[in-house]
Amino acid sequence: MDPKPKEPLPSSLRVQELICGLKIREVMTPNVITVSRTCTMRDVQTLMKENSITGVPVVDNSRVVGIISMNDIMNALEKGAMKDAVTHWMMGEVQTLAEDMPLSFAISAFNKFSFRRFPVVNKKNELVGILTFRNINLALIRELSRQLREMECQHEASIDLDSLELVKVYPLHRYDFENGGKASSEIKKFLKERGLSAKLLRRIAVASYELEINLVAHSTGGMLSFDINKERVKISSHDRGPGIVDVEQALTEGFSTANEWIRSQGFGAGMGLPNVKRVSDEFAIQSTVGMGTMVNAIIYLNVKEENED
């Protein structure tokens, strides 16, 4: 039986595909202007003016201990306290992002918090960069431009059905964000080399990436597998826990079972499984509390594709 025709995919899927595989360290500004605890608010004001910036991290031995914003400067000016040390005015509880996390985490953080910038730290919790929404916009524009140039240089290719056979399993580990997204990127490359259309690639990339990151962020580890033939791509994820109490609720947009640490990173928007279901022709999920969750997503390759957006 032929799959039911799908509604046109929203343009947001194009953005989702662009961020698949990008890490925060690839997008952030690496050369960060900082101040020490002993600097005065006047020092910070001068530094901001000279460098045309609106915020500065306060560091101590490469560790972020606070952040000063333009609003803090204005408040100190109003109080006539520009000679005060920054420690009297800085925000001490600073939300940071890890450099090896997927860019999607940063986007979730900007949506969750009202901050205009996030200090980026390495595994030693040392400051290595700063991330603003401008960084993200520029990265997406660069990636989109690269893809457009690539499309202009290539002729439309037909699908190479004879080589469209692959069965592969990827082991995934909890919180291994450094490698999160690699499986999805490898499969996308495999399918792209065989002439799969951009729209199908986008759907497959979104489904595989969301399932891959779900395994890394929400489970204790598991496997992501791909079973590909000339008719369809089947993506399966199987984790070892903790399981989902209410599967129907988990498929509701905005619902998340993210723990406190994941939420502290700005992740847990509750769109992972709903996105997978939305781009799939067939979708199934089974979960047992304490035992784990299995998800199967199938995308057919014989669906007639419309022209690109």
N, C-alpha and C positions, 0 to 999 in steps of 0.2 A: 504494500500500500504506500502510495506517495505521501510524504509528509505534508501537512497543511501549510498553505502559503503563509509566510510570516509577514507581519507589518514592517514597514521600513524602519530600520534601526535609527534611533536618535543620534544626532551628531555628537553627543557626549561620549559615545563609544569610540569615536576617533581620538578624542583626548585620552580616554582610558588606555587605548592601545599605545599611544605615544609614551605614556609614563611607565608602561610595562618594561621592566628591566632597568630603568634609570634608578640610580642610587642618589641619596642626598649629597654625597661628596662630589658627584659629577655636576651638580647644579649650584652648590653654595659658592659664596665668595671666600676664597681661602686666606687672603691677606686682610686680617681683621685689625682695625684700630681699637686699642684698648686703653684703659687707665688703671692705676693702682688705687688702693684704699686711701693713700695719703693725698691724692689729688683733691683740689678744691673744686667747688662748683664753677668758679670762674675759669679754672683751667679747662674744665669740660666744655664750657660754653665756647671758649676760644677754639678748642679742638674741633668741635662740631662745625663752627663757622668756617674754619680754614679748609675742612674736608667735605663740606656740604652734606653732612649726615645728620640724622635726627635721633640717633641712639648709640650708646657706647657700653660694651660690657666692662664690668669691673673685675679684674683678675688678681689672683694671688698664687704665685708659683704655677702659672698656666691653668689654674682652676677658676672657673667662673663663680664668683661669690655675690654678684649683683649686676644690675643693669640700670643705667641712667637714660631717661628719655627726655625729649624736648619739654614735655609737660612738667617733669621734675625741675628743669631749669627755670621754667616760667614761675613755678611755685616758690622756688628759692629767691628769685628776683623780687617777687611780690613781698616776701618776708624780709628782704634786705639781708639775706643769709648767703651771699655768694662766696664768702670766705670759709664757709663750712666745708668740712671734708665730705667726700661723696657718700661715706658710710651713713651719714645722717639723713640722706635723701634717696638713696638707691632702693630699688625693689630687691629685697634679699632672696626671696624664694623664686628662683629663675627656672622657667621651663626650658629644658634643652632637648635637642634631638641628636641621635647617634648617627655618625657619618655613614655607617654601613646599612642603614635602614632604607627600605624602598621609598621613592619619592611620594608614593601614595600616602605614607604616614604623615609627611609634612603637610600635604594638602588637607588631610583630615584635621591636623593640628590647627591650621589657619582657620578652618571652618568652626572648630570648637572654641578656640580662644580668641580674644580680641587683640592679641599682640601683633605688632607690625613686623617683628623680626624674632628669630630664634637662634641663639648660640648653638653651634654644632660641636660635639665633642667626640673624641676617639674612645677606644676601649679602656684607656687609662683615665678617662674623664677629663682629659686635657682639651682646652679650646683649640679647634683647628679651623673654624670657619664661622660664617654668619649666613643665615638664609632669610631672604625676604621674598614676598610674593612676586616682586619684580624679577628675581632670579628664576623663579618657576616659569613665569610668562616668557622670558627670553629663551629658556631652555626648550619650551614647547614650540616656540616659533622657529628656533634653529632646527629642531628635529623635523618639523613639518616641512620646512624649506628643503631640507636634505632629501626627504621622501619625494617631494615634488620634482626635484632635479633628477632623482633616480628614475622616476616614472617617465620623464621627458626623454631620457637617454635610452629607454628600453622600448621594444616593440611588444605589442600584446602577444603573450605566449599562450598556447593551449596547454591544458593539463597533461602532464606526462603520466598517464594511467599505469603504464607498465612498471614504473618505479615507485608507485604510490603504495608501498607495503612496508609497515613498520610496527613492531611491538617492542615497547621499551618501558622499563620501570625505573623510577628515580626514588631513592631513599631520602627522606627529609627529616631534619632534626629541629627540636623545639628552639625557638629564638635564634635560629641560624639565618639572620637577615642578610648576612654577607653573601650567602649563596642563594637566598630566596629570589626566584625569578629566572634562574639559569635554565631550569628545565623548560619553562615556557618559551624562552628565547631560542633554545635549541630546536624545539619542535616547530616554531614559527619559521625558522631558517630552513628547515627540512622541507616544509610545505611550500614556502616561497620559491625555492629552487626548482620545484616541480610545476610551477606555473599556476598555483592556486590564486583565485581572484582576491583582490584587496579586501572586499567585503567579507568573504569567508574567512580570510586570514584574521581580520579584525575580531570576528565573533569567537574564533578558536583561541586567539591570544587572550581575550578578556576572560573567557571561561577557564582556561588553564592557569592563568596568572592568579585569578581570584581563589581558585582551589589550592594552588601552591602556597599562597600567602596565608590562607586560612589554616593550613597544616602547620606552618611555621609559627604563627601567632597564637593559635587557640588550642592546639593539641599538645600531647607529649611526644609527638613525632609520628611518622607513618610513611606511606608510599603514595606516589603519584604515578599513574601508569597511562600509557597511550597505546591504543590498538587502532591502527590506521589501515584502511584499504581503499580501493577505488570508489567505494560507495559512501563511506562515512568516516568520521573521526570520533572515536569513543575515548573520553577522558574519565578516568576513575581515580578517586582519592579514598584512601583507607587509613584512618588514624587509630591510635591506641588509647584514645580517651581525651577528655572526660565524658564525652557523650552529650547529647542534647536532651533536655527534659521535655520540651515542647517543640516538636519539629515544625508544626504549622506556624507557631510564633516566630521561630528562627527564620522562616521564609518571608516574614513581614519586613518591609523596608524600614530601617531605623532601629530595629531590635538587634541587640548585641549581647553576647556572653563574654565579652573581653574582660580580663581581670584588671585589677587596679594599675598594675605596671604598664600594660598595654594602653589603658586609657590615659595614663599619665604622659604617654608619648603622643597623644592626640589621635590614636587609632581607635577603632571600634565604632565606626559609623553605621554598622549594621546593613551594609549594601552588598557584601560579598556573595552570599548564597542567592539573594534575589537577582543579582546581576547574572550569575551563572544560569539560573533558571530562565531568565529573560532571553538570553542569546542562544539557548539550546532548542533543538527540535524535539528531543526527548530528555526528560530529567527525572531522576529518581534518587531518593535519599532514605537511608535506614540508619537509625541510631539507637544505642542502648546505653543508658546512664552507667558510667563506670567501665564500660567496655569499648566504646569508640563509635565512630561514624563512618559510613560508606556512602559516597556520592558517585553517581554515574551520569555523565552528560554526553549526549550524542548530537553531532552536527552533521547533517547530510551534505554530500558534495555534489549531488545531482540536482540541486535547487537552482533554477534559472536566476542568474544575478542581474539586477538592474544596473544602470549606469552609475558611476561613482557620484557621490554628492558634489 
